[in-house]
């Protein structure tokens, strides 16, 4: 596998407007080859404290910056991302492993995210409220929370950070951003682009290091007013414990079913389920975690799913014909294999794939997989697999479909396929998920729409997307005037 051209990137923290190196480093690795492509700082708690101090020092000035000026900075950043789209996409593909076309699309969405924040912040307002006391004029205003700690994952290492960074700075917060260690090189590149677009020093501070040290230091720091995190449910719970008392915006894991009833458009259901499982090699929190299919259509659906899997071409992310790159890291690859092995040992049948493909360049490549006769107690049904796997469970009627769908600790995103709109809405209301897409897959979403987990599940707190993020990242303040 030929190593693609890698642009020169500053491999350092960005704190208070300066690039800051660390004596201890960690490797950035190309998951398609296993080769080290750069060495990145491995920051500790002292550096984290410096980043928080820089954000705090910039907070008052940035909060006082007029809204339209902050919006203009966001527009400038969007234009700068557009100008560097190809270089950012190549680096994203190189370090994360997704195919170049997916990486290019992700970078484009990141630019869109800054433009969206610029428009929405100019429309944010408060209310005037009636009071029983006739001498009082009561109004509400929205103000920035202050220093925001933002910790982001490796599966969408450009766009997911922007889901916090853009609304965060548009609304007047300053930010300490801790990206996932395995995709921190592209974070450096994105930070360079943001810096050159004219963002004032200290407004965004990039801190590279491991979550247990650098990330934890940010979460517990008394000068950090609020936390935003996208990642696993287990880490989200730890952050909630360590950051107790602070406002939290947590977008966590999912195992959302795609429910296919007997009257469904089977071709559309199969295409959506397969797309949700194989896009980004299944490393999507709203991916097709499992398919629940009516027993009368399960055979036909499985045939279609196998056809989609057979058309996938895993391999070098930079080759034009490749449709699926490697998994990002060894931990997720081990979990995918563990879930499949557990299911097969308990009686499930692999219809397609099911094996690692180290011959493709590294041990992180995995075949697109369809597996049927899955039962509710198997790990592949109960846990988030995060790989290119479509597990299929059969149900006999609507009650059993709901029972299987509800028998989960997750509640992020669900797809329901049926021509009966009444049934679709009934199921949508019954499942405690943040998103239910009727006649669309679990992954369908647009960046201005609310995205997040249902209450009482492991899938998070609050909503990302458009105005919902901006409201979460601001403080609602009541102001009264005695007349």
PyMOL commands that set and color helices and strands:
alter all, ss='L'
color gray80, all
select helices_A, chain A and resi 45-64+67-83+85-96+100-121+159-170+181-196+211-220+233-242+266-282+298-311+330-345+358-360+379-382+398-406+421-430+466-472
alter helices_A, ss='H'
color red, helices_A
select strands_A, chain A and resi 13-15+18-20+25-29+36-41+128-129+136-144+147-151+174-178+204-206+226-230+247-251+257-260+290-294+349-352+369-372+389-395+413-417+435-438+460-461+474-482
alter strands_A, ss='S'
color yellow, strands_A
deselect
rebuild
show_as cartoon
